[in-house]
Amino acid sequence: MGALTRLALLTVLGGLAVYCASCSRPTKLILEHMSSPVPIGSVVPQLGAGADGSVVLSWLEPRPDKGYRFRAVSGKDFRWGTPFTIDDSQEITMFSANLPGVAELPGGGILAYWERADRRAADDPYATSIHLARSVDNGRSWIPLPSPYKDDKSGTHSFLSAFSAGSELGLVWLDAQNQRHIHKSAANGAAPSDEYLGAVGLRAATFGSDGAQIGDTFIDPITCECCPTSAAVSAKGPVVVYRNRIAPSGARPQDIRYETATVRDIYLTRLENGHWTDPQRVYADNWVINGCPDNGPAVDASGNDVAVSWWTAAGDQPHVSVAFSKDSGGTFGRPMRISVKPAEGQVTVALVDHGRAAIVGWLEEHQTWARWADSAGAVGPAIALGPAPNHARLPRWIGEESGALAVWNELMGGVRAVRVGRLRRQLDLIR
């Protein structure tokens, strides 16, 4: 083949690979398995990046009786230290809301965040309380911190994400301050039922280097109720993505009813000059649903480059998409479909190649998948990482120069396991 052919790049049209002279080269991913420091049976792995290139891997480890241990370990270049325990409680439950993690505080120290079941609301199966703790000795000991919300309301306080905000550390979560739960006991042969009146909203708080809380605000008072959030830091400030709920004009949080058909698309907001920007839709899927799909978006940022990946069932076609922004999330290009067959979602995304491309992860056909996509429109082949357990949650990546450090849950011999590996690119050059 001649020089023109060698310069041909890949575009994806209708799922078919077509070579052209103005698109990007096809890029394959290869998976390199690494040893995992996490005990078999553990769930919801998370990764946090340190300023020195280290990472913190956290997880929930089942107790022999009831509940979970919230544990973590620090490492660098796949050399792990000694795991440490942050919390050990029967009140730690593992369901969709519990996505604990560890983040680095500015100036040193680490902050851990997690949820426990809120026993004050005994009839509400989704009532959770947020717990925080700070360590200044690399996890050997922990200092409990006050709750980030001062209203002391029971209900959902879950789906946390952390972000750096200069000299502060930020947390966002879904908060049910404006929602009331009504439990109807069984009567006259009818089954017990639960009714939720009022809205769940997106809330944020910031913390100083000593763990002291600095700010607390509602970013959006009416959102989808139980989809994970995601946060990253762009050149213009931290960006947060979440699944919104488009309410009628003038609707108040107390007017919202859970089981109401409404558009639930992905929105982005940015903390700029100390204020959160008005939430903007990443893309108008216009997906109408009368309940929460429990399937949130993922975001990563590098300078002005931002990538957002999400799942939707718009048009009765469950699929995963990714979209790129070159202006810190102000505007996005048209999304590219990443999934191959009807997808289950639970996405993650990491920017690579100096922000020009991303590695997207998701669940499909009970497998965890990964795929390379670049902002010019090229999509590489999808690769399967392994069978996903029932109700598996969110594979997690941290982007590197030409790939990503990856953790995910895999079903091994009928038992859940947290796998660790490196996803690397392999260019499929035309000769």
Secondary structure, 3 states (H helix, E strand, C coil): CCHHHHCCEEEEECCEEEEECCCECCEEEEEEEECCCCCCCCEEEEEEECCCCCEEEEEEEECCCCCEEEEEEEEECCEECCCEEEEEECCCCCCCCCCCEEEECCCCCEEEEEEEECCCCCCCCCCEEEEEEEECCCCCCCEEECCCCCCCCCCCEEEEEEEEECCEEEEEEEECCCCEEEEECCECCECCEEEEECCEEEEEEEECCCCCEEEEEEEEEEECCCCCCEEEEECCEEEEEEEECCCCCCCCHHHCECCCCEECCEEEEEEECCEECCCEECCCCCCEECCCCCCCCEEEEECCEEEEEEEECHHHCCEEEEEEECCCCCCCCCCEECCCCCEEEEEEEEEECCCCEEEEEEEECCEEEEEEEECCCCECCCEEEEECCCCCCCCEEEECCCEEEEEEEEEECCEEEEEEEEEEEEECCCC
